[in-house]
Amino acid sequence: MFEAVAFYLFAFLTILMFFITVTTSQALHALTALAAGMIFISAFFFMLDADFLGAIQIVVYSGAVMALYAFGMMFFDTTREIKEKQGNNYIVAGLTILSAILIVLIFAAPMITESVTALYPMTEGVGNTQEVGMVLFTKYLIPFEVAAVMLLVAMIAGIVLAGKKMDLSMTLMTDAEIEEAKKEKERNSRIFS
Amino acid sequence: MMEIGLNHYLVLSAILFSIGLIGVMKRKNLLMLFFATEILLNSVNIAFAAISHFYGDLTGQMFAFFVIAIAASEVAVGLGLLIVWHKRHNNVDLDQMSTMKG
């Protein structure tokens, strides 16, 4: 009973938040709705006895990813209205629903055979975090290490890409220096574009 | 109706996936496109966790962890590229990124 109430409540809230994210024309509204939707999704993970996954969802998405987006948006002009593509909405919606049904069928196809057995069955009497640790550091140790290397590569790429000209501080420069930097930037953009 | 089964979660995942796909297809702003990508990845995570729960298998949760790791690195690299593009061209519109220059 309570599970049904919680499921329908959080399903409604998640769908609403993500719908706002894809339809609003304000970047800040989209960011806030996306963060709220991420937290509501972690409720499903707690309902599904995946406690560790729910905690990771909150920490990574609403902590790290949202902070990264918020810092990134400081570089952009968020007050400007976002222009939208003017396409045929019916074609977009039709294709979308068709591909979503296809995805569900892909998930459901192996289960229709009814011969699915658990490869790593849940052990009795231990918590979810302990189970995850046992499987992650035995069977999935190599993918775990590869994911760690991939995160390192992503971090270095982020620093290299976004960190250019970070040594210039607009607040500590005089007006003349800022004008000089602007002229320099225009010269560069004329060369590159 | 009152008993929440695997199908409920799969249908929810499909609905969220549709919302994300609509966002990917109709958005013109690259930042909004990234938001829609996050929705796609999250909807698949729900399906993984649900299958993991109802079949008593931990593999689904493992895949969800790796999906989260990939999403985090995608955001870092994508946002870095977006900042470089915005510094150079002063916009993040998809239509003006249609040509490649060496």
Chai-1 contact restraints between the chains, C-beta under 6 A:
chainA,res_idxA,chainB,res_idxB,connection_type,confidence,min_distance_angstrom,max_distance_angstrom,comment,restraint_id
A,E3,B,I4,contact,1.0,0.0,6.0,A-B,restraint_1
A,A4,B,M2,contact,1.0,0.0,6.0,A-B,restraint_2
A,A4,B,I4,contact,1.0,0.0,6.0,A-B,restraint_3
A,F7,B,I4,contact,1.0,0.0,6.0,A-B,restraint_4
A,A11,B,L12,contact,1.0,0.0,6.0,A-B,restraint_5
A,I15,B,I15,contact,1.0,0.0,6.0,A-B,restraint_6
A,F18,B,I19,contact,1.0,0.0,6.0,A-B,restraint_7
A,F18,B,I39,contact,1.0,0.0,6.0,A-B,restraint_8
A,F19,B,I19,contact,1.0,0.0,6.0,A-B,restraint_9
A,T21,B,F35,contact,1.0,0.0,6.0,A-B,restraint_10
A,V22,B,I19,contact,1.0,0.0,6.0,A-B,restraint_11
A,V22,B,I22,contact,1.0,0.0,6.0,A-B,restraint_12
A,V22,B,G23,contact,1.0,0.0,6.0,A-B,restraint_13
A,V22,B,A36,contact,1.0,0.0,6.0,A-B,restraint_14
A,A30,B,F35,contact,1.0,0.0,6.0,A-B,restraint_15
A,L34,B,F35,contact,1.0,0.0,6.0,A-B,restraint_16
A,I41,B,N42,contact,1.0,0.0,6.0,A-B,restraint_17
A,F44,B,I46,contact,1.0,0.0,6.0,A-B,restraint_18
A,F45,B,A49,contact,1.0,0.0,6.0,A-B,restraint_19
A,L48,B,A49,contact,1.0,0.0,6.0,A-B,restraint_20
A,L48,B,A50,contact,1.0,0.0,6.0,A-B,restraint_21
A,L48,B,H53,contact,1.0,0.0,6.0,A-B,restraint_22
A,D49,B,H53,contact,1.0,0.0,6.0,A-B,restraint_23
A,A50,B,A49,contact,1.0,0.0,6.0,A-B,restraint_24
A,A50,B,Q61,contact,1.0,0.0,6.0,A-B,restraint_25
A,L53,B,A49,contact,1.0,0.0,6.0,A-B,restraint_26
A,L53,B,Q61,contact,1.0,0.0,6.0,A-B,restraint_27
A,L53,B,A64,contact,1.0,0.0,6.0,A-B,restraint_28
A,V60,B,I68,contact,1.0,0.0,6.0,A-B,restraint_29
A,V60,B,A72,contact,1.0,0.0,6.0,A-B,restraint_30
A,V65,B,V75,contact,1.0,0.0,6.0,A-B,restraint_31
A,L68,B,V75,contact,1.0,0.0,6.0,A-B,restraint_32
A,G72,B,L79,contact,1.0,0.0,6.0,A-B,restraint_33
A,F75,B,I83,contact,1.0,0.0,6.0,A-B,restraint_34
A,F75,B,H86,contact,1.0,0.0,6.0,A-B,restraint_35
A,F76,B,H86,contact,1.0,0.0,6.0,A-B,restraint_36
A,I82,B,N29,contact,1.0,0.0,6.0,A-B,restraint_37
A,K83,B,K28,contact,1.0,0.0,6.0,A-B,restraint_38
A,E84,B,K28,contact,1.0,0.0,6.0,A-B,restraint_39
A,K85,B,K26,contact,1.0,0.0,6.0,A-B,restraint_40
A,K85,B,K28,contact,1.0,0.0,6.0,A-B,restraint_41
A,V92,B,M25,contact,1.0,0.0,6.0,A-B,restraint_42
A,V92,B,K26,contact,1.0,0.0,6.0,A-B,restraint_43
A,T96,B,S18,contact,1.0,0.0,6.0,A-B,restraint_44
A,T96,B,L21,contact,1.0,0.0,6.0,A-B,restraint_45
A,T96,B,I22,contact,1.0,0.0,6.0,A-B,restraint_46
A,I97,B,S18,contact,1.0,0.0,6.0,A-B,restraint_47
A,A100,B,A14,contact,1.0,0.0,6.0,A-B,restraint_48
A,A100,B,F17,contact,1.0,0.0,6.0,A-B,restraint_49
A,A100,B,S18,contact,1.0,0.0,6.0,A-B,restraint_50
A,I103,B,F17,contact,1.0,0.0,6.0,A-B,restraint_51
A,V104,B,L10,contact,1.0,0.0,6.0,A-B,restraint_52
A,V104,B,A14,contact,1.0,0.0,6.0,A-B,restraint_53
A,F107,B,A47,contact,1.0,0.0,6.0,A-B,restraint_54
A,A118,B,Y55,contact,1.0,0.0,6.0,A-B,restraint_55
A,A118,B,G56,contact,1.0,0.0,6.0,A-B,restraint_56
A,A118,B,D57,contact,1.0,0.0,6.0,A-B,restraint_57
A,L119,B,D57,contact,1.0,0.0,6.0,A-B,restraint_58
A,L119,B,T59,contact,1.0,0.0,6.0,A-B,restraint_59
A,Y120,B,D57,contact,1.0,0.0,6.0,A-B,restraint_60
A,Y120,B,L58,contact,1.0,0.0,6.0,A-B,restraint_61
A,Y120,B,T59,contact,1.0,0.0,6.0,A-B,restraint_62
A,P121,B,G56,contact,1.0,0.0,6.0,A-B,restraint_63
A,M122,B,G56,contact,1.0,0.0,6.0,A-B,restraint_64
A,V135,B,L58,contact,1.0,0.0,6.0,A-B,restraint_65
A,Y140,B,M62,contact,1.0,0.0,6.0,A-B,restraint_66
A,A147,B,F66,contact,1.0,0.0,6.0,A-B,restraint_67
A,A147,B,A69,contact,1.0,0.0,6.0,A-B,restraint_68
A,M150,B,S73,contact,1.0,0.0,6.0,A-B,restraint_69
A,L151,B,S73,contact,1.0,0.0,6.0,A-B,restraint_70
A,A154,B,S73,contact,1.0,0.0,6.0,A-B,restraint_71
A,A154,B,A76,contact,1.0,0.0,6.0,A-B,restraint_72
A,A154,B,V77,contact,1.0,0.0,6.0,A-B,restraint_73
A,A157,B,V77,contact,1.0,0.0,6.0,A-B,restraint_74
A,G158,B,A76,contact,1.0,0.0,6.0,A-B,restraint_75
A,G158,B,G80,contact,1.0,0.0,6.0,A-B,restraint_76
A,L161,B,G80,contact,1.0,0.0,6.0,A-B,restraint_77
A,L161,B,L81,contact,1.0,0.0,6.0,A-B,restraint_78
A,L161,B,V84,contact,1.0,0.0,6.0,A-B,restraint_79
A,A162,B,G80,contact,1.0,0.0,6.0,A-B,restraint_80
A,A162,B,I83,contact,1.0,0.0,6.0,A-B,restraint_81
